[in-house]
Amino acid sequence: MKALCLLLLAGLPALAQMRDPTALPPALRAAPAASAGVGEGEAIRHLVFVEGRAYVVQRGRRFGVGDRLDGARIERITEQAVWLREAGRLRREPLYGGVEKRPPPNSKEKP
């Protein structure tokens, strides 16, 4: 019994240095702030379509074309991006970075 207690006590410093397996790695914790483009550090993540009109959903509220979102006016909303006008400049905020919708290779549609 004493040997078992000594063995457990010897392993305590190693247990204290172990990483919490449920915590996000540091690289993932910092990623959203770095990729955010809208105002207060919040990237646009959600769209909703109601009766044919597109809306951005941010902080539990719906914002449509013409509404102001974190100081920028929403000019256009599509399935892939939201166009915002701020300080006279128009910028495109992609919803899915690195993903681009294209027609199938055998399609006759023009990109």
C-alpha positions in Angstrom: 0.0 0.0 0.0 2.8 2.4 0.8 4.5 1.6 -2.4 1.4 2.5 -4.4 1.0 5.8 -2.5 4.7 6.7 -3.2 4.2 5.8 -6.9 1.2 8.1 -7.1 2.9 10.9 -5.4 5.9 10.6 -7.7 3.6 11.1 -10.7 1.8 14.2 -9.4 4.2 16.8 -10.9 3.7 15.2 -14.4 -0.1 15.4 -14.0 0.1 19.1 -13.1 1.9 19.8 -16.4 -0.5 17.9 -18.6 -2.7 19.9 -21.0 -6.5 19.9 -20.5 -7.8 17.6 -23.3 -11.1 19.5 -23.5 -9.4 22.9 -24.1 -8.8 24.3 -27.6 -5.2 24.5 -28.7 -3.7 28.0 -28.5 -3.6 28.4 -32.3 -7.3 27.7 -32.6 -8.2 30.1 -29.8 -6.5 33.0 -31.6 -7.8 32.2 -35.1 -11.3 33.9 -35.1 -9.9 37.2 -34.0 -7.3 37.2 -36.7 -9.7 36.3 -39.5 -12.5 38.6 -38.4 -13.3 41.5 -40.7 -16.4 43.1 -39.4 -16.2 46.0 -36.9 -15.9 44.7 -33.4 -13.9 41.6 -34.2 -16.9 39.5 -35.3 -16.8 37.7 -38.7 -20.1 37.2 -40.5 -21.0 33.6 -40.0 -24.7 33.2 -40.5 -27.2 34.2 -43.2 -30.9 33.5 -43.3 -33.3 33.8 -46.3 -36.8 35.0 -45.5 -39.4 35.3 -48.3 -36.7 35.5 -50.9 -34.6 38.2 -49.1 -31.2 37.6 -47.5 -30.3 38.7 -44.0 -27.1 38.6 -42.0 -27.7 37.3 -38.5 -25.3 38.9 -35.9 -25.8 38.9 -32.1 -29.3 37.5 -32.4 -30.5 40.2 -34.8 -31.3 40.2 -38.5 -29.7 42.9 -40.7 -30.8 43.4 -44.4 -29.5 45.4 -47.3 -29.4 49.0 -46.3 -29.0 48.3 -42.6 -25.9 49.3 -40.6 -23.8 46.5 -39.2 -21.0 47.7 -36.8 -20.8 51.0 -38.5 -20.8 49.7 -42.1 -23.8 49.8 -44.5 -24.8 46.5 -46.0 -24.8 46.9 -49.8 -25.4 43.4 -51.0 -25.9 39.8 -49.6 -25.3 36.6 -51.6 -24.8 33.0 -50.6 -21.0 33.4 -50.5 -20.3 37.0 -49.3 -21.6 40.2 -47.9 -20.6 43.6 -49.4 -20.2 46.4 -46.8 -19.6 50.1 -47.5 -17.6 51.9 -44.8 -16.0 55.3 -45.1 -16.8 55.4 -48.8 -15.1 52.1 -49.5 -16.9 48.9 -50.6 -15.4 45.7 -49.3 -16.4 42.0 -49.7 -16.6 39.9 -46.6 -16.5 36.2 -47.6 -18.6 33.8 -45.6 -16.5 30.8 -46.3 -12.8 31.7 -46.7 -11.1 29.7 -49.4 -14.3 28.2 -50.8 -15.6 29.4 -54.1 -18.8 28.2 -55.8 -18.3 27.3 -59.5 -20.5 25.5 -62.1 -19.7 21.9 -62.8 -16.9 21.3 -65.4 -19.4 20.0 -68.0 -21.8 22.8 -67.5 -22.6 25.5 -70.2 -22.9 28.2 -67.5 -20.3 31.0 -67.6 -18.5 31.7 -64.2 
